[in-house]
Each structure stands twice: as structure tokens, then as C-alpha cells.
Amino acid sequence: MPIAGRAIALRVVSAFVLFLATLIVASAPAAQAEPGPGSPLPSADPFYSYDGSLTDIAPGAILRTRPMTFQTPTITTPITGTQVLYRTTDQFGAGAVTVATVLRPLVPGPTKLISYHMAYDALGSQCDPSYVLSGGSTSTIAEAEQVVIAGYLAAGYTVVAPDYEGEQLEWTIGRQSGYAALDGIRAAETFLSVPSSTPVGLLGYSGGSVPTQWGAEIAPEYAPELNIVGVAAGGLPVDLAHNLPYVSGSAQWAGVIPALVVAYQRTYDIDTSTFLSAEGQQVTEAVSSLCIAEFASDYPGLTDADMVKAPYTSLLDVPQVVDAINDNIMGSQGTPEAPMFLAVGHANAIGDTVMVTGDVQALAHEYCRRGVDVTYAQYNGLTHQEAFPPFEAQALPYLTERFSGLPTHSNCATIPAGNSLAPATVQ
């Protein structure tokens, strides 16, 4: 990325940090808000569950609410919000529930809604956005994203942040994540008493790109009433059949492999005992209640082959795993109608060390072919973590222009065709 672009990114992120610091200094001691530091985990908190029938309840309907304060475990701000438990839909079309956090800007004005999708990449509920944003826990990833959220609040946006992985923490599961994002918007609009014509932007990086991209893809059919004016997704896991061999043996990302097995086991009820090796079973169990900051780099050198027993030599030899991956290939279920900003780092010949550049190019190229207005950005020389600041630096003005109704700057004509995104087949 050009030096000037990096400077802009740093200035934007620095401004977010300054804004959050200002809130911290300005905030007076206040009574402990609930939920907050010391609150029970979502998995043990009755607020997060619903025992009634969902059959006659519309997607996006609010089931209960409670107030919260935007904070970390050690820092309280004057920003208050509301947690909403709402009805959504799972990967297979059945009713489900999850929670979203609705945060209003300090300066009132016309409602402009950002659905912000945190990269919580969780197998344990301690990393649920609703828990993190109310100060229940934190991580370096969460802290960075809270700064970004603070920046949008400072700019006058209302933010809704859904727990899009659902009650069972089903990570990377596409349609379900998209449903949760769209229904979170519906719930937020109901809570705020604003019409469905309210302008909305979808935003997320890395794991947060899953509900962002899938939300945009399924919205025309699932939530056509929503007025989605722009979408910004960065560091996208487009086709995990390509990511798996890329991170196999990695010093930094190999822990993703057993974590994906956990997600597929939960979602698709896969009997992993039929294909996991003893080592595969051990590491899968070890990561089953963790979040990505705790597992990604904890298994340096772990390979895809280490995970399976004979006659398998790879998870991509296992039909159930391949079917699960194919069910979550981005671009396979629908066509977005809103303008899109798609971005990815490019640190080596394949990608940003975890996401595959050619896959993101292919998704952008395919959307362009279908008539979607796409702006694609590639951050040459930057890893996945390094590409986060420039992505956020470009996403803010991109979405600001969409809310303002300004013309886009699509570069569809120059986006390479990228890799094939055809479903994988078992060899």
C-alpha cells in the first residue's frame, strides 16, 4: 500500500483512539451498570435464552431488552446502549435467538445505522460482542474494534452489533450469520422506532466479514425491506477449501484448523470420531471453548494431515467436511443489491497469511459480472493484521459517501478473475 495510504489509515485510527480517550477522561464515576464486569458468561446468563415457541414470531422480533454501558473491564464511558434478544433464523431455516447491542451516538440527529460485525471468531461465549461491549471481557482484537465503533458513534452513527454466531457459537457459518445480522437490524429499527427505510451500512473485517458479506448476499430475498445503502467487508474467508491448505503447518494460523472442525461439528452434527486422529481429537477438544486470540497461534506446525486418521490424509478427504465447506462458499446463494467495498491484504504469493487474495478477487469479479457495484482494494505487502487499519480507513469514507448518496468509484473493469470458487469434490 502507498505510504500516503498508510498515513491516512494511521490518522483515522489515531482519531478513533483519541475520541475514546476523551470519553474516558470525561466520564464521571457512575453506578455499576448491568451487565458489566463480573457478570455471568452469556452461556450462564438467562437473558440470552428463550424457552417459548418461535413458530409464530417473526424474524427480527424483540423478545426482551436490558440496558448496558459501553465499556471495557477497566474503563467506563458515558455511552449507554441496550441489549436486545431477538428471533432470527439458523443455517437450515429454523427459528433461533441471539442478542444484539444497540448503541446511540452522543450527539442526536437523523438515524444512520451501521451494523458492525466484530471479528470475535468464538467457540466460547466469553467473546460474544454483547458481553465484550458491556465490559465482560476483552482482547487486543476487541479493544481495536471498540475503538472503531467509538469512531462511528462520534461521527453520528447509531451502531448495532449482533452476536451473529448464535447461542452455540457456530463460527464461519454463512447464511446463519447473515440472518442474524439482518434480523439484528430489524430488531434495532423496532427498538429505535424508526422505519425500515432508515439507511443502513454493513461493516466487518475478517470473521466479521462473514455476516457482512452473507447479509448483503441474502438480503434481497430474506430482508428486502431493509434500506442497505453500502457494504464494506475486508479479509474475507471466501472458500475455506482454499484456506485450509494455506494455513496447514502455519506458525500463526494452524489453530484455525481444529476450530473449524468444532464449528462444523456443532452446525452439521458431524461425527468426528470417524475421521479425527488422536491428535486431532485432542486439539479439537482443547479449542472448543476458546476464541481466536487464544487458539490461532497455539499449535504452530499443526497440519491438516495431522488432524485425520487413515484412510484419510486431509480434512478435504472427508465428505461431511467438504459438504460443510461447500455450504458456506461466498457468492453461492444470492446476489447483493447494495454497493460493496471488498478488500484483502496480500503479503505473499497466496494471500495475507490466512485469507486467499485470489478468492476475494474472484468474489469481487463474480459480483461485478452479475451487475453489483464493487470497489476492490488490495493491500500489497500487508498481512491480515496489518491490513485491518487501512481497511477501516477506507471503509469509513466509503460508507459515509453511500449514506450521502454520492457516486461510487467502482473499479470492476480492473478486478482480476481470481481463483475458481467451484465447490470442492472429494478425491
Buried (B, 14 or more C-beta within 10 A) or exposed (E): BEEEBBEBBEEBBEBBBBBBEEBBEEBEEEEEBEBBBEBBBBBEBEBBEBEEEBEEBEBBBBBBBBEBBBBBBEBBBBBBBBBBBBBBBBBEEEBBBBBBBBBBBEEEEEBBBBBBBBBBBBBBBBBBBBBBBBBBBBBEBBBBBBBBBBBBBBBBBBBBBBBBBBBBBBBBBBBBBBBBBBBBBBBBBBBBEBEBEBBBBBBBBBBBBBBBBBBBBBBBEBBEEBBBBBBBBBBBBBBBBBBBBBBBBBEBBBBBBBBBBBBBBBBBEBEBEEBBBEBBBEBBEBBBBBBBBBBBBBBEEBBBBBBBBEEBEBBBBBEBBBBBBBBBBBBBBBBBBBBBBBBBBBBEEBBBBBBBBBBBBBBBBBBBEEEBBBBBBBBEEBBBBBBBBBBBBBBBEBBBBBBEEEEBEBEBEEBEEBBEBEBBEEE
